[in-house]
């Protein structure tokens, strides 16, 4: 349910008036942890000794030494065909070899070592254990947490720009020939897990723009230029005008968002910084957030933060 509600500093005046939007497989709502990483930490699909994994090709996929044809994504599942036209998907993709492209243009050998399916309401998410090959022939997990523990990745169509401080930084690139292995704990994967699945629609509205908006939200990318203005692990409440995520708290309205960044923000926010002097762009300030008005003006998502974490 979306809420028509004024949010101000220390004052909440509520008037709930909008009807709930029915949607199958809605992800349970609640507070969420934000983060600074677009697609994980360490290598984790984005960083390899100062270079980025800039997409994985849907062409040239091998399985047991034989080329697969018609490799594509069905939602978040990799699917292909063998030489006889038989469908290859799910656990049958284990052992498949793919080619990633670094932002230097160099190729990076990848291999799928395992696959698991998410549980409801994310049973349409597929988690792949992916390894990449070093120049000496050894292999490491493509995705890992800060301690080096391997993580899985969700394939998401297209690529992202990992540039920072420039127009287009952090933006999704609609490239039909490649996809992104979105590492767990990174913004791209989190947003899919929170219900913003770019291959789905709600009441005729495609969620791709909501997924892109969410990646800005998670990283507090207020200017929409790829620069994060948050501290890892800060709590946020996130809700939208489609009912994918509902407003479940009575926290401060922090910001309203679209796919290009923040449309407006509160000085009390999760960055713990005086953003007026730090942002490279001009984002309007709000001391009060009226969700209905913000959504009518074009916002896709609104975020809130607990007052105690903002001071």
Backbone as numpy.savetxt, mean C-alpha at the origin, in Angstrom:
# Nx Ny Nz CAx CAy CAz Cx Cy Cz
-19.46 2.29 8.04 -20.29 3.48 8.04 -19.43 4.71 8.04
-19.78 5.69 7.24 -19.08 6.97 7.25 -19.77 7.89 8.23
-19.05 8.77 8.84 -19.59 9.61 9.88 -19.53 11.07 9.47
-20.64 11.76 9.64 -20.64 13.21 9.47 -20.34 13.79 10.84
-19.13 14.25 11.06 -18.75 14.61 12.41 -17.68 15.68 12.38
-17.85 16.64 13.27 -16.81 17.66 13.42 -15.76 17.15 14.39
-14.50 17.32 13.98 -13.38 16.96 14.85 -12.56 18.20 15.11
-12.38 18.57 16.36 -11.57 19.74 16.70 -10.62 19.38 17.80
-9.78 20.31 18.18 -8.78 20.04 19.20 -9.47 19.91 20.56
-9.54 18.67 21.04 -10.12 18.42 22.34 -11.63 18.49 22.37
-12.31 18.76 21.26 -13.76 18.90 21.26 -14.32 18.02 20.14
-15.33 17.23 20.46 -15.98 16.41 19.46 -17.47 16.67 19.53
-18.05 17.11 18.43 -19.49 17.28 18.34 -19.98 16.35 17.26
-20.79 15.37 17.61 -21.13 14.30 16.67 -22.56 14.42 16.18
-22.74 14.11 14.88 -24.08 13.92 14.35 -24.00 12.88 13.26
-24.34 11.64 13.60 -24.21 10.52 12.68 -25.44 10.50 11.78
-25.20 10.58 10.46 -26.36 10.71 9.59 -26.29 9.90 8.31
-25.13 9.32 7.97 -25.01 8.63 6.70 -25.27 7.15 6.88
-25.83 6.52 5.87 -26.12 5.10 5.93 -24.90 4.29 5.58
-24.84 3.07 6.08 -23.70 2.20 5.82 -23.74 1.71 4.38
-22.55 1.50 3.81 -22.43 0.95 2.47 -22.15 -0.54 2.59
-22.99 -1.36 2.04 -22.82 -2.80 2.14 -21.73 -3.26 1.19
-20.83 -4.10 1.68 -19.76 -4.65 0.86 -19.38 -6.02 1.40
-19.22 -6.96 0.51 -18.82 -8.30 0.93 -17.35 -8.28 1.32
-17.00 -9.13 2.30 -15.61 -9.31 2.71 -14.97 -8.02 3.18
-15.69 -7.21 3.93 -15.11 -5.98 4.47 -14.06 -6.34 5.50
-12.93 -5.69 5.44 -11.86 -5.93 6.40 -12.26 -5.32 7.74
-12.12 -6.06 8.85 -12.46 -5.50 10.16 -11.75 -4.18 10.40
-12.46 -3.25 11.00 -11.91 -1.92 11.23 -11.15 -1.88 12.55
-10.39 -0.84 12.70 -9.64 -0.65 13.92 -8.48 0.28 13.68
-7.69 0.52 14.71 -6.54 1.39 14.56 -5.42 0.63 13.86
-4.60 1.37 13.14 -3.56 0.76 12.32 -2.23 1.46 12.57
-1.17 0.74 12.31 0.16 1.30 12.44 0.62 1.87 11.11
1.13 3.09 11.14 1.69 3.65 9.91 3.16 3.27 9.84
3.84 3.77 8.82 5.26 3.47 8.68 5.90 4.39 7.66
7.21 4.32 7.58 7.95 5.21 6.68 8.26 4.56 5.34
8.07 3.26 5.22 8.52 2.55 4.02 7.40 2.30 3.04
7.66 2.54 1.78 6.68 2.27 0.75 6.53 0.79 0.52
7.63 0.07 0.50 7.56 -1.36 0.20 8.54 -2.16 1.04
8.58 -1.87 2.34 9.40 -2.68 3.22 10.70 -1.99 3.61
11.56 -2.73 4.32 12.84 -2.20 4.76 13.97 -3.08 4.22
15.21 -2.61 4.40 16.38 -3.32 3.88 16.21 -3.55 2.38
16.35 -4.80 1.91 16.08 -5.03 0.48 14.58 -4.91 0.27
13.84 -5.85 0.83 12.38 -5.81 0.86 11.73 -5.26 -0.39
12.26 -5.57 -1.52 11.63 -5.18 -2.76 11.96 -3.77 -3.20
12.62 -2.98 -2.37 12.88 -1.60 -2.78 14.34 -1.21 -2.73
15.10 -1.76 -1.83 16.45 -1.25 -1.65 17.47 -2.36 -1.73
18.40 -2.24 -2.65 19.49 -3.21 -2.79 20.77 -2.43 -3.00
21.48 -2.18 -1.90 22.73 -1.43 -1.96 22.57 -0.11 -2.70
21.52 0.61 -2.38 21.30 1.92 -2.97 20.50 1.91 -4.25
20.09 0.72 -4.73 19.28 0.63 -5.93 17.91 0.08 -5.59
16.96 0.26 -6.46 15.59 -0.17 -6.21 15.16 -1.24 -7.17
14.35 -2.18 -6.67 13.70 -3.14 -7.54 12.49 -2.47 -8.14
12.59 -2.15 -9.42 11.61 -1.30 -10.08 10.67 -2.13 -10.94
10.01 -3.11 -10.31 9.05 -3.93 -11.01 9.59 -5.30 -11.38
8.68 -6.25 -11.54 9.02 -7.61 -11.95 8.27 -7.92 -13.23
8.96 -8.48 -14.20 8.37 -8.69 -15.52 7.40 -9.87 -15.53
6.31 -9.70 -16.27 5.37 -10.79 -16.50 5.81 -11.65 -17.69
6.88 -11.24 -18.35 7.39 -11.97 -19.50 8.63 -12.78 -19.11
8.86 -13.87 -19.82 10.07 -14.65 -19.59 10.06 -15.45 -18.31
8.88 -15.81 -17.80 8.79 -16.60 -16.57 9.04 -18.07 -16.89
9.91 -18.70 -16.11 10.27 -20.10 -16.31 9.80 -20.94 -15.14
9.39 -22.17 -15.44 9.03 -23.14 -14.41 9.62 -24.48 -14.82
10.52 -24.99 -13.98 11.24 -26.24 -14.29 11.94 -26.13 -15.64
12.46 -24.94 -15.92 13.22 -24.72 -17.14 12.41 -24.44 -18.38
11.09 -24.56 -18.27 10.23 -24.33 -19.43 9.51 -22.98 -19.27
9.35 -22.29 -20.40 8.71 -20.98 -20.36 7.21 -21.12 -20.14
6.68 -20.25 -19.31 5.24 -20.18 -19.11 4.68 -19.10 -20.04
3.51 -19.33 -20.56 2.86 -18.35 -21.41 1.70 -17.66 -20.70
1.30 -16.53 -21.25 0.14 -15.79 -20.74 0.22 -15.55 -19.24
1.39 -15.20 -18.75 1.53 -14.92 -17.32 0.88 -13.57 -17.02
0.01 -13.57 -16.02 -0.73 -12.36 -15.66 -1.18 -12.47 -14.22
-1.72 -11.37 -13.73 -2.28 -11.36 -12.38 -3.80 -11.48 -12.46
-4.35 -12.32 -11.63 -5.78 -12.34 -11.38 -5.96 -11.87 -9.94
-6.25 -10.58 -9.80 -6.23 -10.00 -8.47 -4.81 -9.97 -7.95
-4.55 -10.74 -6.90 -3.22 -10.81 -6.32 -2.60 -12.19 -6.51
-3.06 -12.91 -7.50 -2.53 -14.24 -7.77 -1.84 -14.29 -9.13
-0.63 -14.85 -9.13 0.09 -15.06 -10.38 -0.46 -16.30 -11.09
-0.74 -16.14 -12.37 -1.33 -17.21 -13.16 -0.59 -17.29 -14.50
-0.39 -18.50 -15.00 0.23 -18.69 -16.31 -0.27 -19.96 -16.97
0.31 -20.30 -18.11 -0.05 -21.51 -18.83 1.23 -22.24 -19.24
1.17 -23.57 -19.18 2.31 -24.34 -19.68 2.20 -24.50 -21.20
3.11 -25.25 -21.79 3.17 -25.36 -23.26 1.95 -26.05 -23.84
1.20 -26.80 -23.00 -0.03 -27.45 -23.46 -1.27 -26.60 -23.19
-1.06 -25.40 -22.66 -2.18 -24.53 -22.37 -2.85 -24.79 -21.04
-2.24 -25.63 -20.20 -2.81 -25.91 -18.89 -2.57 -24.73 -17.95
-3.54 -24.42 -17.14 -3.45 -23.32 -16.19 -2.46 -23.65 -15.08
-1.57 -22.73 -14.80 -0.60 -22.86 -13.71 -0.86 -21.74 -12.72
-1.21 -22.07 -11.50 -1.53 -21.06 -10.49 -1.34 -21.66 -9.11
-1.50 -20.83 -8.09 -1.39 -21.30 -6.71 -0.05 -21.93 -6.42
-0.10 -23.08 -5.71 1.14 -23.75 -5.32 1.91 -24.28 -6.52
1.25 -24.42 -7.67 1.96 -24.88 -8.87 2.99 -23.87 -9.35
2.90 -22.64 -8.86 3.88 -21.61 -9.23 5.17 -21.70 -8.42
5.19 -22.55 -7.40 6.41 -22.69 -6.61 7.54 -23.20 -7.50
8.67 -22.55 -7.44 9.80 -22.89 -8.29 9.92 -22.01 -9.51
8.90 -21.19 -9.78 8.95 -20.31 -10.95 10.07 -19.30 -10.81
10.73 -19.02 -11.91 11.82 -18.04 -11.95 11.37 -16.83 -12.76
11.59 -15.64 -12.18 11.16 -14.40 -12.80 12.33 -13.45 -12.86
12.13 -12.32 -13.53 13.18 -11.32 -13.66 12.68 -9.98 -13.16
13.37 -9.46 -12.15 13.09 -8.11 -11.67 14.04 -7.13 -12.34
13.64 -5.88 -12.36 14.48 -4.83 -12.96 14.82 -3.79 -11.91
16.12 -3.58 -11.70 16.57 -2.55 -10.78 16.47 -1.18 -11.43
16.48 -0.13 -10.64 16.35 1.20 -11.25 17.59 1.61 -12.02
18.64 0.81 -11.94 19.82 1.02 -12.78 19.62 0.41 -14.17
18.54 -0.36 -14.33 18.30 -1.08 -15.57 18.80 -2.50 -15.54
19.57 -2.86 -14.51 20.10 -4.22 -14.41 19.00 -5.20 -14.03
19.16 -6.44 -14.47 18.19 -7.50 -14.17 18.54 -8.16 -12.84
17.51 -8.62 -12.14 17.70 -9.33 -10.88 16.89 -10.62 -10.94
17.59 -11.77 -10.79 16.92 -13.07 -10.84 16.12 -13.29 -9.56
14.86 -13.72 -9.74 13.96 -13.98 -8.62 13.41 -15.39 -8.74
13.04 -15.96 -7.58 12.46 -17.29 -7.60 11.41 -17.41 -6.51
10.26 -18.01 -6.86 9.20 -18.25 -5.88 9.48 -19.57 -5.17
9.61 -19.51 -3.85 9.93 -20.71 -3.06 8.74 -21.27 -2.30
7.70 -20.47 -2.14 6.52 -20.96 -1.41 5.37 -20.02 -1.68
4.15 -20.46 -1.36 2.97 -19.63 -1.54 1.92 -20.04 -0.51
1.30 -19.06 0.13 0.18 -19.31 1.02 -0.94 -18.34 0.68
-2.14 -18.71 1.01 -3.30 -17.86 0.75 -3.76 -17.22 2.05
-4.17 -15.97 1.97 -4.65 -15.27 3.15 -5.95 -15.85 3.67
-6.28 -15.50 4.89 -7.52 -15.95 5.50 -8.59 -14.87 5.36
-9.84 -15.28 5.39 -10.94 -14.34 5.25 -10.79 -13.22 6.29
-11.03 -11.97 5.90 -11.57 -11.51 4.62 -10.51 -11.23 3.56
-9.30 -11.69 3.81 -8.22 -11.49 2.83 -7.86 -12.79 2.12
-8.87 -13.64 1.91 -8.58 -14.89 1.22 -8.39 -14.70 -0.27
-8.48 -13.46 -0.75 -8.12 -13.17 -2.14 -6.71 -12.61 -2.25
-5.96 -12.62 -1.14 -4.56 -12.22 -1.15 -3.67 -13.47 -1.16
-2.64 -13.43 -1.97 -1.71 -14.55 -2.08 -0.32 -14.07 -1.67
0.28 -14.80 -0.74 1.56 -14.42 -0.16 2.65 -15.35 -0.71
3.59 -14.76 -1.42 4.65 -15.53 -2.07 5.97 -15.32 -1.33
6.64 -16.42 -1.05 8.00 -16.36 -0.52 8.94 -16.26 -1.72
9.62 -15.12 -1.84 10.43 -14.84 -3.03 11.88 -14.64 -2.62
12.77 -15.22 -3.39 14.21 -15.04 -3.16 14.83 -14.33 -4.36
15.91 -13.61 -4.10 16.66 -12.98 -5.19 18.09 -13.53 -5.16
18.73 -13.49 -6.32 20.06 -14.09 -6.47 21.15 -13.03 -6.46
22.15 -13.26 -5.61 23.34 -12.40 -5.60 24.23 -12.71 -6.81
25.16 -11.81 -7.05 26.07 -12.00 -8.18 26.95 -13.24 -8.01
27.13 -13.70 -6.74 27.95 -14.90 -6.52 27.12 -16.18 -6.59
25.84 -16.04 -6.94 24.99 -17.22 -7.11 24.19 -17.60 -5.89
24.46 -16.99 -4.73 23.70 -17.30 -3.53 22.35 -16.56 -3.55
21.45 -17.04 -2.70 20.09 -16.50 -2.69 19.74 -15.94 -1.31
18.92 -14.89 -1.29 18.40 -14.32 -0.06 16.92 -14.00 -0.25
16.22 -13.88 0.86 14.82 -13.51 0.81 14.66 -12.09 0.26
13.77 -11.91 -0.69 13.50 -10.59 -1.25 12.97 -9.65 -0.19
12.13 -10.18 0.70 11.52 -9.36 1.75 11.97 -9.84 3.12
12.31 -8.91 3.98 12.73 -9.25 5.34 12.42 -8.09 6.25
12.20 -8.39 7.53 11.97 -7.31 8.48 13.31 -6.76 8.97
13.25 -5.85 9.93 14.46 -5.17 10.40 15.45 -6.13 11.04
14.98 -7.29 11.51 15.86 -8.27 12.13 16.40 -9.28 11.12
15.96 -9.16 9.87 16.39 -10.09 8.85 15.49 -11.30 8.68
14.39 -11.35 9.45 13.46 -12.46 9.33 12.71 -12.36 8.00
12.70 -13.42 7.21 12.04 -13.36 5.90 10.55 -13.06 6.01
10.06 -12.29 5.06 8.65 -11.96 4.94 8.17 -12.36 3.55
6.88 -12.49 3.41 6.30 -12.81 2.11 5.90 -11.53 1.37
5.49 -11.69 0.12 5.12 -10.55 -0.71 3.83 -10.84 -1.46
3.04 -9.79 -1.64 1.79 -9.87 -2.39 2.02 -9.24 -3.76
1.75 -9.93 -4.84 1.90 -9.30 -6.16 0.78 -8.31 -6.43
1.16 -7.09 -6.79 0.21 -6.01 -7.09 0.55 -5.48 -8.47
-0.46 -5.29 -9.30 -0.24 -4.87 -10.69 0.46 -3.52 -10.77
1.35 -3.38 -11.76 2.04 -2.12 -12.00 3.27 -1.93 -11.14
3.82 -0.72 -11.21 5.03 -0.37 -10.47 4.78 0.90 -9.66
5.71 1.23 -8.77 5.69 2.48 -8.04 6.98 3.25 -8.25
6.87 4.56 -8.23 8.06 5.39 -8.22 8.57 5.49 -6.80
9.85 5.22 -6.60 10.46 5.34 -5.28 11.21 6.65 -5.12
11.01 7.57 -6.06 11.64 8.89 -5.97 11.07 9.66 -4.79
11.87 10.57 -4.26 11.45 11.38 -3.11 11.74 12.85 -3.38
10.79 13.69 -3.01 10.98 15.12 -3.13 10.77 15.68 -4.52
10.19 14.88 -5.41 9.93 15.33 -6.77 8.51 14.97 -7.16
7.98 15.65 -8.16 6.65 15.34 -8.65 6.61 13.89 -9.13
5.59 13.18 -8.73 5.47 11.78 -9.12 6.12 10.81 -8.16
6.86 11.30 -7.18 7.46 10.41 -6.19 6.38 9.68 -5.41
6.56 8.37 -5.26 5.58 7.57 -4.53 4.33 7.23 -5.32
4.29 7.57 -6.59 3.09 7.36 -7.40 3.08 5.97 -8.02
1.89 5.44 -8.21 1.72 4.18 -8.91 1.89 4.41 -10.40
2.57 3.48 -11.06 2.80 3.54 -12.51 2.05 2.37 -13.14
1.10 2.67 -13.99 0.27 1.64 -14.61 1.05 1.00 -15.77
1.79 -0.04 -15.45 2.62 -0.73 -16.43 2.09 -2.15 -16.61
1.38 -2.44 -17.70 0.77 -3.76 -17.87 1.76 -4.90 -18.05
3.03 -4.59 -18.27 4.02 -5.64 -18.50 4.73 -6.05 -17.21
4.44 -5.38 -16.10 5.16 -5.70 -14.86 4.25 -5.57 -13.66
4.73 -6.08 -12.54 4.00 -5.99 -11.28 4.99 -5.77 -10.15
4.46 -5.47 -8.98 5.28 -5.22 -7.81 5.09 -6.34 -6.79
6.17 -6.93 -6.32 6.10 -7.82 -5.17 6.07 -6.92 -3.93
4.87 -6.74 -3.37 4.68 -5.83 -2.23 4.97 -6.58 -0.94
6.06 -6.22 -0.30 6.49 -6.92 0.91 5.56 -6.63 2.09
5.31 -7.64 2.89 4.55 -7.46 4.13 5.20 -6.35 4.96
4.36 -5.61 5.66 4.75 -4.50 6.53 5.00 -3.21 5.76
5.15 -3.28 4.45 5.28 -2.06 3.66 3.92 -1.48 3.33
3.90 -0.23 2.92 2.64 0.48 2.70 1.79 -0.17 1.60
2.43 -0.63 0.52 1.67 -1.19 -0.59 0.91 -2.43 -0.15
1.58 -3.31 0.60 0.92 -4.53 1.09 -0.10 -4.20 2.17
0.25 -3.31 3.10 -0.69 -2.96 4.18 -2.02 -2.48 3.63
-1.95 -1.63 2.61 -3.18 -1.04 2.09 -4.07 -2.09 1.45
-3.47 -3.09 0.80 -4.26 -4.20 0.27 -4.87 -5.00 1.41
-4.10 -5.23 2.46 -4.60 -5.99 3.60 -5.71 -5.25 4.33
-5.70 -3.92 4.29 -6.75 -3.13 4.94 -8.01 -3.04 4.11
-8.01 -3.66 2.95 -9.21 -3.72 2.13 -9.17 -2.90 0.87
-8.14 -2.08 0.68 -8.04 -1.25 -0.52 -7.33 -2.05 -1.62
-8.07 -2.97 -2.19 -7.51 -3.89 -3.19 -7.77 -3.31 -4.57
-6.72 -2.93 -5.28 -6.89 -2.13 -6.50 -7.61 -2.85 -7.64
-7.79 -4.14 -7.55 -8.50 -4.89 -8.59 -10.00 -5.00 -8.28
-10.41 -4.49 -7.14 -11.80 -4.62 -6.75 -12.55 -3.29 -6.86
-13.86 -3.37 -6.79 -14.72 -2.18 -6.82 -15.75 -2.28 -5.70
-16.22 -1.14 -5.25 -17.29 -1.06 -4.27 -18.38 -0.18 -4.85
-19.56 -0.75 -5.04 -20.68 0.00 -5.60 -20.28 0.76 -6.88
-19.51 0.07 -7.72 -19.12 0.66 -8.99 -17.90 1.56 -8.95
-17.33 1.77 -7.77 -16.14 2.61 -7.63 -14.90 1.73 -7.50
-13.99 1.85 -8.45 -12.76 1.07 -8.42 -11.88 1.52 -7.26
-11.25 0.55 -6.59 -10.46 0.85 -5.40 -9.01 1.20 -5.69
-8.62 1.22 -6.98 -7.21 1.51 -7.29 -6.80 2.87 -6.76
-7.64 3.89 -6.93 -7.28 5.22 -6.45 -7.27 5.26 -4.92
-8.08 4.44 -4.28 -8.09 4.37 -2.82 -6.83 3.67 -2.31
-6.38 2.66 -3.04 -5.13 2.00 -2.66 -3.97 2.97 -2.75
-3.89 3.74 -3.86 -2.82 4.71 -4.00 -2.91 5.78 -2.91
-4.14 6.23 -2.61 -4.32 7.20 -1.53 -3.82 6.63 -0.21
-4.14 5.37 0.04 -3.73 4.73 1.29 -2.22 4.67 1.42
-1.49 4.44 0.31 -0.03 4.40 0.42 0.52 5.78 0.82
-0.15 6.85 0.41 0.24 8.19 0.87 -0.05 8.33 2.37
-1.21 7.83 2.76 -1.65 7.94 4.16 -0.67 7.24 5.10
-0.35 5.98 4.79 0.48 5.17 5.68 1.81 5.86 5.96
2.37 6.49 4.95 3.70 7.09 5.07 3.65 8.58 5.42
2.43 9.12 5.65 2.28 10.55 5.89 2.98 11.35 4.79
2.73 10.94 3.56 3.29 11.62 2.38 2.36 12.78 2.04
2.40 13.82 2.87 1.46 14.94 2.78 1.54 15.64 1.42
2.74 15.79 0.90 2.91 16.54 -0.35 2.73 15.67 -1.59
2.59 14.36 -1.42 2.46 13.51 -2.57 3.69 13.49 -3.45
4.87 13.64 -2.82 6.12 13.64 -3.58 7.05 12.52 -3.16
6.51 11.53 -2.42 7.32 10.39 -2.01 8.06 10.57 -0.70
7.96 11.75 -0.08 8.67 12.02 1.18 7.76 11.69 2.35
8.22 10.82 3.25 7.46 10.46 4.44 7.71 11.47 5.55
6.63 11.82 6.26 6.75 12.76 7.38 6.17 12.14 8.65
6.55 10.93 8.92 6.02 10.26 10.09 7.12 9.57 10.86
6.75 9.02 12.00 7.62 8.12 12.74 6.99 6.74 12.65
7.81 5.72 12.41 7.29 4.36 12.31 6.49 3.99 13.55
5.40 3.26 13.33 4.66 2.69 14.44 3.65 3.59 15.09
3.41 4.78 14.57 2.40 5.66 15.14 1.01 5.13 14.82
0.10 5.20 15.79 -1.26 4.75 15.58 -2.04 5.75 14.74
-2.82 5.24 13.80 -3.74 6.08 13.04 -5.06 5.33 12.92
-6.14 6.08 12.85 -7.43 5.53 12.48 -7.72 6.04 11.08
-8.10 5.14 10.19 -8.27 5.47 8.79 -9.69 5.09 8.38
-10.38 5.99 7.70 -11.72 5.66 7.19 -11.98 6.38 5.88
-12.98 5.88 5.16 -13.24 6.37 3.81 -14.73 6.55 3.60
-15.09 6.97 2.40 -16.49 7.24 2.08 -17.17 6.09 1.38
-16.51 4.91 1.36 -17.10 3.73 0.72 -17.48 2.65 1.71
-17.02 2.77 2.95 -17.31 1.75 3.94 -16.30 0.63 3.99
-15.18 0.77 3.28 -14.13 -0.24 3.38 -13.51 -0.20 4.78
-13.21 1.00 5.25 -12.77 1.22 6.62 -13.68 2.27 7.24
-14.15 2.01 8.46 -15.04 2.93 9.16 -14.30 3.70 10.24
-14.88 4.80 10.66 -14.34 5.58 11.77 -14.70 4.88 13.07
-13.70 4.41 13.79 -13.94 3.62 15.01 -13.43 4.30 16.27
-12.93 5.54 16.16 -12.37 6.21 17.33 -12.99 7.60 17.50
-12.64 8.24 18.59 -13.00 9.65 18.82 -11.71 10.45 18.95
-10.81 10.23 18.01 -9.52 10.89 18.02 -9.58 12.19 17.23
-8.45 12.86 17.18 -8.32 14.09 16.40 -8.34 13.80 14.91
-9.06 14.63 14.15 -8.92 14.58 12.72 -7.53 15.05 12.34
-6.75 14.18 11.68 -5.36 14.53 11.34 -5.25 15.13 9.95
-5.86 14.46 8.95 -5.72 14.93 7.57 -6.80 14.30 6.70
-7.11 14.97 5.60 -7.93 14.37 4.55 -7.02 14.15 3.34
-7.32 13.10 2.56 -6.36 12.62 1.58 -7.02 12.25 0.25
-6.24 12.42 -0.82 -6.56 11.78 -2.09 -5.27 11.16 -2.61
-5.28 10.67 -3.84 -4.12 9.96 -4.38 -2.89 10.83 -4.54
-3.06 12.14 -4.47 -1.94 13.06 -4.64 -1.36 13.56 -3.32
-1.85 13.05 -2.21 -1.35 13.46 -0.90 -2.45 14.04 -0.03
-2.06 14.88 0.92 -3.03 15.46 1.85 -3.73 16.66 1.21
-5.03 16.71 1.36 -5.81 17.85 0.90 -5.86 18.92 1.98
-5.72 18.51 3.23 -5.68 19.41 4.38 -5.15 18.62 5.57
-4.56 19.31 6.55 -4.05 18.60 7.70 -4.14 19.47 8.95
-4.03 18.81 10.09 -4.05 19.45 11.39 -2.61 19.65 11.87
-2.34 20.75 12.51 -0.99 20.97 13.06 -0.60 19.89 14.06
-1.59 19.33 14.75 -1.31 18.22 15.65 -1.44 16.94 14.84
-0.32 16.34 14.52 -0.32 15.19 13.64 0.78 14.22 14.04
0.80 13.08 13.37 1.71 12.01 13.80 3.16 12.26 13.47
3.48 13.32 12.74 4.88 13.57 12.37 5.70 14.07 13.55
5.00 14.62 14.57 5.68 15.23 15.72 6.58 16.37 15.28
6.27 16.99 14.16 7.09 18.07 13.62 6.20 19.26 13.29
6.80 20.43 13.22 6.07 21.60 12.76 6.10 21.60 11.23
5.07 21.04 10.66 5.07 20.82 9.21 5.00 22.11 8.41
4.50 23.17 9.02 4.41 24.44 8.29 5.76 24.83 7.72
6.82 24.55 8.47 8.17 24.94 8.05 8.93 23.80 7.37
8.31 22.64 7.24 9.02 21.48 6.72 8.46 20.97 5.40
7.21 21.23 5.13 6.62 20.72 3.90 7.10 21.52 2.70
7.33 20.83 1.61 7.75 21.50 0.37 6.57 22.00 -0.43
5.36 21.71 0.05 4.15 22.11 -0.64 3.25 22.88 0.33
2.23 23.49 -0.20 1.28 24.22 0.63 0.02 23.39 0.78
-0.18 22.87 1.99 -1.38 22.10 2.30 -2.22 22.92 3.28
-3.51 23.14 3.01 -4.34 23.94 3.91 -4.39 23.34 5.31
-4.42 24.21 6.29 -4.55 23.78 7.69 -6.03 23.67 8.06
-6.34 22.70 8.91 -7.68 22.54 9.45 -7.57 22.36 10.96
-8.37 23.08 11.69 -8.51 22.80 13.11 -9.74 21.92 13.35
-10.64 21.88 12.38 -11.83 21.05 12.47 -11.98 20.27 11.18
-12.35 19.01 11.30 -12.59 18.17 10.13 -14.04 17.71 10.13
-14.77 18.10 9.10 -16.11 17.60 8.87 -16.01 16.56 7.77
-16.21 15.29 8.13 -15.97 14.20 7.19 -16.84 14.32 5.95
-18.12 14.62 6.15 -19.03 14.72 5.01 -18.55 15.79 4.03
-18.18 16.95 4.53 -17.71 18.02 3.67 -16.42 17.64 2.96
-15.48 17.04 3.70 -14.20 16.65 3.09 -14.42 15.66 1.95
-15.30 14.68 2.17 -15.57 13.71 1.12 -16.27 14.36 -0.07
-17.16 15.29 0.19 -17.84 15.99 -0.90 -16.86 16.81 -1.73
-15.78 17.27 -1.11 -14.79 18.07 -1.82 -13.75 17.23 -2.56
-13.84 15.91 -2.44 -12.94 15.06 -3.22 -12.00 14.19 -2.42
-12.03 14.27 -1.10 -11.19 13.39 -0.29 -11.66 11.95 -0.42
-10.72 11.02 -0.41 -11.05 9.60 -0.43 -10.94 8.97 0.95
-10.00 9.47 1.74 -9.70 8.89 3.05 -9.48 10.03 4.05
-9.87 9.80 5.29 -9.57 10.72 6.40 -8.85 9.93 7.48
-7.86 10.55 8.09 -7.13 9.91 9.17 -7.29 10.69 10.47
-7.17 9.96 11.58 -7.20 10.54 12.91 -6.03 9.96 13.71
-5.57 10.73 14.67 -4.52 10.26 15.57 -4.93 10.53 17.01
-4.46 9.71 17.95 -4.80 9.95 19.35 -4.11 11.23 19.84
-4.81 12.04 20.58 -4.28 13.34 21.01 -2.96 13.21 21.75
-2.85 12.21 22.60 -1.65 12.06 23.40 -0.40 11.84 22.59
-0.53 11.24 21.39 0.66 10.93 20.58 1.11 12.14 19.77
0.32 13.20 19.76 0.62 14.32 18.88 1.32 15.46 19.57
1.50 15.37 20.87 2.06 16.50 21.61 3.51 16.25 21.99
